[in-house]
Amino acid sequence: MAMKKKPVTGMKDILPAEMRVRDYVIGLIKETYRGFGFTPMETPCVEHIENLCSKQGGDNEKLIFKILKRGEKLNLETAQSEEDLVDSGLRYDLTVPLARYYSNNVSQLPTPFKALQVGSVWRADRPQKGRFRQFTQCDIDILGDPTNLAEIELILATTTLLGRLDFKNFKVRINDRAILRSMAAYSGFPEESYDKVFIILDKMDKIGLDGVRAELLESGFSEAGVEKYMGLFQAMEGKEDAVGALNDAMEGQLDAAAAKNLKTIMENVRETAVSEFDIVFDPTLVRGMSYYTGTIFEIEMAEFGSSVAGGGRYDKMIGRFTGNETCACGFSIGFERIITILLDRGFQVPDAGQKKAFLIEKGMPAGRLCQVLKEARDEREKGVQVLTVTMNKNKKFQKEQLAREGYTEFKEFFI
Amino acid sequence: MAMKKKPVTGMKDILPAEMRVRDYVIGLIKETYRGFGFTPMETPCVEHIENLCSKQGGDNEKLIFKILKRGEKLNLETAQSEEDLVDSGLRYDLTVPLARYYSNNVSQLPTPFKALQVGSVWRADRPQKGRFRQFTQCDIDILGDPTNLAEIELILATTTLLGRLDFKNFKVRINDRAILRSMAAYSGFPEESYDKVFIILDKMDKIGLDGVRAELLESGFSEAGVEKYMGLFQAMEGKEDAVGALNDAMEGQLDAAAAKNLKTIMENVRETAVSEFDIVFDPTLVRGMSYYTGTIFEIEMAEFGSSVAGGGRYDKMIGRFTGNETCACGFSIGFERIITILLDRGFQVPDAGQKKAFLIEKGMPAGRLCQVLKEARDEREKGVQVLTVTMNKNKKFQKEQLAREGYTEFKEFFI
């Protein structure tokens, strides 16, 4: 039977050129994050279906690749619905498995636990350009540290990594859910409609202040409230100390602890960072996931439009899963996005050493072959990458192919 | 809802200590094999169900984790059998996806193509100690090289890797399916029962010559044939040049090309290897997979019983899948087995640098915190791994935990 040649819908084969960049970036990620005391760990790709469908994953729960039960547990005749057929699924993120891992292994882990995960996740999203159904996520999380040292270290580690990848002049935007809430409260919006307000606010970068105003009014919020709310954003515009300006505008009703916390984080990050970037308070930053409880942050690069990393504090989520409240804060880089940017840029992996190709004529007698192999061995021992390969009939084409793979030196051996 | 804490049956969480060893070994694998001109590549973990069930995978096809169709493609009412419910599954090896990858991307790959794959595979095997349903495979394959340069390079690369992991005095056993066949033919066994003969022969290391003789007789093979067959093995016993002795015993009926080929491979490997090991002709080596067409080989370490690597030439398989005949030869190391051996041995990852922990008292004022972070930054820039962490109430226990994680130096910062 002939095989289906293409990968399954929405997934992709990784060719050697991209693989070189991916391997290099993963190596740099692990090295950089290890330098900050993060510990690599791994969970299985397959997770209990109950854990995946626990309402922590939002819309991602609609996109699960579900795995059929096996053996006598699978009963097609009596199955009433999908749930009767499956017992597990592929993970759609690394956060749900981290919560399970932490509760399963907590006695063997240090507190706080600084976790580093690089792994594939799967979502049965509508296939579209640049978005795949299997993709790599890269998360760092600090579990069990309630202080802002967690935020500071997460931001320093992530920005150091981006700097080492030669990204410059990016911007870290930071906010706090408590600030979002106190601004909404000051404006007189009812608490139960905060989420609705924030969903509209989240569009600020696309539709601007006037667009947000119009949508809020359309959604039935009072004109007085909307104007008061808009006034707060206007009061901050162009101000060096935006947090201070906001506090003034709110007549002291800004959440003081959250404001001080943000200032401390920003100051410490600015003072100790090694990469070139800005960190700014952004009162319009919302971040979608409802599980965030405090600080939220994102990294944006003007030249590439959307964000390349995002995270925040989620002090309640692990407890909801495990029954033991555990504060937590995480930062996730958009690994696939960064790879795409690097490939588009024509990024060259810093050379791991010289690459030589030895082309050997077919039918080389055993003794002569041995000489060639010894020469290859000696080069390899010196750290040179040596490809020993049978010479093709079309030698010129073969060398062109190899040049594309990064081989710069060719040596031919004839009978 | 409380979460299920344990991983799904038969899969495991990887704790930091094991993860360090795995990361180190994977790094060494990639570095060593790249030195031999192998190119990392990757396929999706999910594969078309038709490709997985194409009868190339032997018994593994019974162990597939199958993935449910999604959306309107899933119709529970009209589904008659399992096949109607699924469209894909998790790969059970890296060879089937390699065949698909090669046929899908051949125009963009060099010929010959030296592929390196490290990746997870899944088999719904009965769970047992040391065997997991998700595990890592590590394969190197050379596609498109009909010469024994392929075998020689595969064996050199694999043995170099094992040497770098400090394995010594292991043994590479090598045979050829053609030799197996010509020995069976010489003994007068009917061709259609060769596989039955080889399955019994494969038990030689467990049941010995007498056991094999008894089983062959029990299976109904003629006494004359069985004695002739046994005589060949006896003729080789203790002989330095076993291939020569076999040829003499077979009165010149040994497959001459295969015999010469084995000799060339063994000579070249012996002459150019950098690690300490033996390579020996083993006429009892069978290897289970029926897709092998020529040379077969295995690496065995006396102290660990079973084999730690295996492979061979499979010139027909890719063609059966893709319609274009492509010769191929591969070698797979038992990654999980090697990790288990290293962990049992108490293997210590060669230090990637110093590890210091900075314990910071809770409530550190912003300015002082900044000083601590700068000190950490400067150490990190010098390559030291620095964990900055909030000091716990039980500082002694915290330091003990961190010492287990490899932290050798502690510095405390008080308010």
Interface residues (C-beta under 8 A of the other chain):
Chain A: M1 A2 M3 K4 K5 K6 P7 V8 M11 K12 D13 I14 L15 P16 M19 R20 R22 D23 G27 K30 E31 R34 G35 F36 G37 T39 P40 M41 E42 T43 P44 C45 V46 E47 H48 E50 N51 S54 K55 F65 K66 I67 L68 R70 L74 L76 A79 S81 E82 L85 V86 D87 S88 L90 A99 R100 Y101 S103 N104 N105 Q108 L109 P110 T111 P112 K114 S120 W122 A124 R133 Q134 D145 P146 T147 L149 I152 E153 L156 T160 K263 T264 E267 N268 E271 T272 V274 F321 T322 G323 A352 A357 I360 K362 A366 L369 C370 L373 K374 A376 R377 R380 E381 G383 V384 Q385 V386 L387 T388 V389 T390 N392 Q398 Q401 L402 R404 E405
Chain B: M1 A2 M3 K4 K5 K6 P7 V8 M11 K12 D13 I14 L15 P16 M19 R20 R22 D23 G27 K30 E31 R34 G35 F36 G37 T39 P40 M41 E42 T43 P44 C45 V46 E47 H48 E50 N51 S54 K55 F65 K66 I67 L68 R70 L74 L76 A79 S81 E82 L85 V86 D87 S88 L90 A99 R100 Y101 S103 N104 N105 Q108 L109 P110 T111 P112 K114 S120 W122 A124 R133 Q134 D145 P146 T147 L149 I152 E153 L156 T160 K263 T264 E267 N268 E271 T272 V274 F321 T322 G323 A352 A357 I360 K362 A366 L369 C370 L373 K374 A376 R377 R380 E381 G383 V384 Q385 V386 L387 T388 V389 T390 N392 Q398 Q401 L402 R404 E405
